[in-house]
Amino acid sequence: MNVTLNSVVFRSADQDLTTAGTYIEMTSRLAEPVLVGLAVLAVRNRVKR
């Protein structure tokens, strides 16, 4: 399952990571778009006022 997720969802780098490093990379790849979206909403809300 880990290989499938890395090849399909996460464009994994060609680096050999530890298990913890692999999960940290997956988590960061999921969290980055969420954080960018929240930042856009925060800026939009400040500009609207």
Buried (B, 14 or more C-beta within 10 A) or exposed (E): EEEEEBEEEBEBEEEEEEEEEBEEBBEEEEEEEEEEEEEEEEEEEEEEE
